[in-house]
Structure formats: structure tokens, C-alpha cells
Amino acid sequence: MLLNGKTIIITGASSGIGAAAARIFAAEGAKLVLGARRAELLEKITEDISANGGEAAFLAGNVEDGGYAEELVALAESRFGGLDSAFNNAGIIGEMGPVPDMADGNWHKVMAVNLNSGFYAAKFQIPAMRKRGGGSIVFTSTFVGHTIGLPGMGAYAASKAGLIGMTQVLAAEHGPENIRVNALLPGGTMTPMAGDDAGSHEVVRGFHALKRMAEPSEIANAALFLLSDHASFVTGSAMIVDRGNSINKL
């Protein structure tokens, strides 16, 4: 088991990539603290994990709130004795449109959910990992704003690119403490965030060299690698998992 005995926080765990990660990480032996806004979905995933012999606890809340990040760490310590790793996966796209036409509120909301939440996560997760003698953090970023610019996604791109910059600094700052920090950059993935417009999905599939969108489990498995000891020499990376989107021009 790649995560046997490790206690891991997952945010955005109620659906999509986060929910897939919860099930995969539990099967790999992790003890999980699951976070998201929707308590009823978190409860269902926690019950499923327990029914299959895994260990999980959940706490609903808003990642925009620094107090929530602290509470998730406290739950990991009280329930499982400490914190080893975290998959900070929560995020939103926000309202799409040109920056000159964008409402201030939309910009600040996207920054709060996507970037500020990463700051709060690191602020409270890293001290807890120090107590364990090290750890691993993965932030979900994106190829948008890193390898390609997509019109209408200025706030999303800026917030997620900010996570990559923070990842690099955190990796440099805390590498001597045996804390690895990496960013995961998924391509188009079949999650609720992708919507249900078949025409839009067809366009997005065409962006990728493999001509398909990912299943959430495929992205979760990439996070599994980064959090596991198989990635023991990987830190400060922006790991692209986009099915060739970044290199495809056809």
C-alpha cells in the first residue's frame, strides 16, 4: 500500500477529483480527513470508505476561511494522531469573461477559493508535518496560465499560477525539514466543474493529444504518486497531467 499508515487531508473531497482521491488513497492505506462545503456528500464518502475497511473523518466548511484550514489539521491530530500529507484540491473557475468586464467580486472570490486557501493550508499544515519529521503537500493547479492562455479565464489562470509560485517557494523553504511540496496540473477532466454541455466537452477533447478528457481517478492517481514515497525526490515541481494538451497544436 503506497500510503499505508499516512494521515492525509483532502479538500474539495465531496466530488470529482477529490472524491476519487479519497477512495483511492483509502484503498492504499491512508487515514483521511475529508473537507468540502457539502456535508451530506462528505458523509456518504466517509461511510463508503469505512464500509470497505478504511479510516476517514470529515469536516464541512469553506476553504476561504483560515479557521477551517486550522480545524482540518486539528481533526487530523485529534482523530489520527498527526498529519503526514495533504491534497489541497478545492477550487472554482468563477465567472468567465474578459478582465476589463470582470466584476471585482468575481476576481476576489476566485482568488479566495483557489489561492488564499492554499496560503491557509500551508500555514497550518506545515507546522503539523514538522511534528512528524516531514510530509508531502500537493496543490491542484492547472495548465491554464502556465502553458496556455484561454480567453475568459483570467482570474482562474492567475489564481492557479499563483499556487505554482507558492509551491516553489514552500518547497525551497521546507525541503530541509523533509517536507515536499508539489503542484498538480490537470487537463480537462470529467468533473461537475466541467459542466454537462456535450459540445463543450467535444471542443475540450480536441485540445488534447489523446483526444479525450480524463476520468477523475486518472488525476487522483497522479496525486497518489506525488504523495507517496515513490516521489521521494520530487519537490517544487509543476507536474503536468494534461494528456498532451500543452504540446498539442492540432
C-alpha positions in Angstrom: 0.0 0.0 0.0 1.6 3.3 -1.2 0.1 5.4 1.7 -0.1 2.8 4.4 -0.5 4.5 7.8 -0.3 8.1 6.5 -2.8 10.6 7.6 -3.9 12.9 4.7 -6.2 15.9 4.4 -8.1 16.2 1.1 -10.0 19.3 0.3 -12.6 19.5 -2.4 -13.3 15.9 -1.4 -17.1 15.8 -2.0 -17.0 15.2 -5.7 -14.8 15.0 -8.8 -11.0 14.6 -8.4 -11.2 15.0 -4.6 -13.8 12.2 -4.1 -11.8 9.9 -6.4 -8.7 10.6 -4.5 -10.4 9.8 -1.2 -11.4 6.4 -2.4 -8.0 5.6 -4.0 -6.0 6.9 -1.0 -8.1 4.9 1.4 -7.5 1.8 -0.6 -3.8 2.5 -0.4 -3.9 2.5 3.4 -4.3 6.2 4.2 -6.2 7.6 7.1 -8.2 10.5 5.7 -9.6 13.9 6.8 -12.1 15.0 4.1 -13.1 18.6 3.6 -15.6 20.4 1.4 -18.7 22.5 1.7 -21.3 19.8 1.3 -21.6 17.8 4.5 -24.0 15.2 3.1 -21.7 14.2 0.3 -18.7 14.0 2.6 -20.6 11.8 5.0 -21.6 9.4 2.2 -17.9 9.1 1.0 -16.8 8.6 4.6 -19.3 5.9 5.1 -18.3 4.2 1.9 -14.7 4.2 2.9 -15.5 2.8 6.4 -17.7 0.1 4.8 -14.6 -1.0 2.8 -12.3 -1.2 5.8 -10.8 2.2 5.5 -10.5 5.0 8.0 -11.9 8.5 7.4 -13.3 11.5 9.1 -14.9 14.6 7.6 -15.5 18.2 8.4 -17.6 20.5 6.2 -16.5 24.1 5.8 -15.3 26.8 3.5 -11.6 26.8 2.4 -11.8 30.6 2.1 -11.7 30.7 5.9 -8.3 30.3 7.6 -10.0 28.9 10.6 -11.3 26.0 8.6 -7.8 25.0 7.5 -6.7 25.0 11.1 -9.7 22.9 12.1 -8.9 20.3 9.5 -5.4 20.0 10.9 -6.8 19.8 14.4 -9.1 17.0 13.4 -6.2 15.0 11.8 -4.3 15.4 15.0 -7.1 14.5 17.4 -8.5 11.7 15.4 -5.4 10.1 13.9 -2.5 11.5 16.0 -1.0 13.8 13.5 -0.7 14.9 9.8 1.6 13.4 7.2 0.3 14.8 3.9 -2.3 17.0 2.2 -4.0 17.1 -1.2 -5.3 20.7 -1.4 -7.6 20.3 -4.3 -10.6 22.6 -3.7 -11.1 25.2 -6.4 -13.6 27.1 -8.7 -13.4 28.5 -12.2 -15.6 31.5 -11.4 -17.5 33.6 -13.9 -15.7 33.6 -17.3 -15.1 36.8 -19.3 -12.5 39.4 -20.3 -10.7 41.0 -17.4 -11.9 44.6 -18.3 -15.5 43.4 -18.0 -15.0 41.2 -14.9 -16.7 42.2 -11.6 -14.4 42.9 -8.7 -16.3 40.4 -6.6 -15.7 37.5 -9.0 -11.9 38.2 -9.1 -11.7 38.3 -5.3 -13.9 35.2 -4.9 -11.7 33.1 -7.3 -8.5 34.3 -5.5 -10.0 33.5 -2.1 -11.0 29.9 -3.0 -8.1 29.0 -5.3 -5.1 30.9 -3.9 -5.8 32.2 -0.4 -6.9 28.7 0.6 -3.5 27.4 -0.4 -1.9 30.0 1.9 -4.1 29.0 4.8 -3.5 25.3 4.1 0.3 25.7 4.2 0.2 28.0 7.2 -1.4 25.2 9.3 -0.4 22.0 7.6 3.4 22.6 7.6 3.8 23.0 11.4 1.8 19.8 11.9 4.1 18.0 9.5 7.2 19.2 11.3 6.0 17.3 14.3 6.0 14.1 12.2 9.5 14.8 10.9 8.4 15.6 7.3 5.5 15.3 4.9 4.1 16.0 1.5 1.8 18.6 0.1 0.1 18.7 -3.3 -1.8 21.7 -4.6 -4.2 21.3 -7.6 -3.2 24.0 -10.1 -3.8 23.9 -13.9 -2.1 24.2 -17.3 -4.3 27.3 -17.9 -2.0 30.3 -17.3 1.1 28.0 -17.2 1.4 26.5 -20.7 -1.5 28.2 -22.4 -3.9 31.1 -22.0 -7.6 30.5 -22.5 -9.8 33.6 -23.2 -12.2 34.4 -20.4 -10.2 32.6 -17.7 -8.0 35.5 -16.3 -9.0 35.1 -12.7 -8.7 31.3 -12.7 -5.4 31.4 -14.5 -3.9 34.0 -12.2 -5.0 32.2 -9.0 -3.8 28.8 -10.1 -0.5 30.2 -11.5 0.0 31.8 -8.0 -0.3 28.3 -6.5 2.7 27.2 -8.6 4.8 30.1 -7.4 3.9 29.4 -3.8 4.7 25.7 -4.3 8.2 26.5 -5.5 8.9 28.8 -2.5 7.4 26.4 0.0 9.5 23.6 -1.5 12.7 25.6 -1.1 11.8 26.8 2.4 10.8 23.5 3.8 12.9 21.0 1.9 15.5 20.9 4.8 12.6 19.8 7.1 11.8 16.9 4.8 8.6 18.5 3.6 8.0 18.1 -0.1 5.6 20.5 -1.9 4.3 20.0 -5.5 1.6 21.3 -7.8 -0.5 19.0 -10.0 -1.7 20.5 -13.3 -4.6 18.5 -14.7 -6.0 18.8 -18.2 -9.7 18.6 -19.0 -11.4 16.3 -16.6 -14.9 14.9 -16.4 -16.0 16.5 -13.1 -19.0 18.6 -12.2 -16.8 21.7 -12.8 -16.6 20.7 -16.5 -20.4 21.0 -16.8 -22.7 18.8 -18.9 -22.5 20.6 -22.3 -21.6 17.8 -24.8 -20.5 20.3 -27.4 -18.1 22.0 -25.0 -16.7 18.6 -24.0 -16.1 17.8 -27.7 -14.1 21.0 -28.1 -12.0 20.3 -24.9 -11.3 16.8 -26.1 -9.9 18.2 -29.3 -7.3 20.2 -27.3 -5.7 17.1 -26.0 -3.2 14.9 -27.9 -5.0 11.8 -26.6 -8.3 13.3 -27.8 -10.2 12.6 -24.7 -10.9 14.1 -21.2 -9.6 12.5 -18.1 -11.6 10.5 -15.6 -11.2 11.9 -12.0 -9.4 8.8 -11.0 -6.6 9.4 -13.5 -5.8 12.7 -11.9 -6.1 11.3 -8.4 -3.6 8.6 -9.3 -1.1 11.3 -10.3 -1.6 12.9 -6.9 -1.2 9.5 -5.3 2.3 9.3 -6.9 3.3 12.7 -5.6 2.1 12.0 -2.1 3.8 8.6 -2.0 7.4 7.6 -1.2 7.8 6.8 -4.9 8.1 10.6 -5.4 10.6 11.0 -2.5 13.0 13.0 -4.8 10.3 15.2 -6.3 9.6 18.6 -4.8 8.9 22.1 -6.2 7.5 20.6 -9.4 4.6 21.7 -11.6 3.6 18.2 -12.7 1.5 18.4 -16.0 -1.1 15.7 -16.3 -3.0 17.0 -19.3 -3.0 14.3 -21.9 -0.7 16.3 -24.2 -2.9 19.5 -24.1 0.2 21.7 -23.6 2.1 20.3 -26.6 -0.9 19.7 -28.9 -1.5 22.2 -31.8 -3.8 20.1 -33.9 
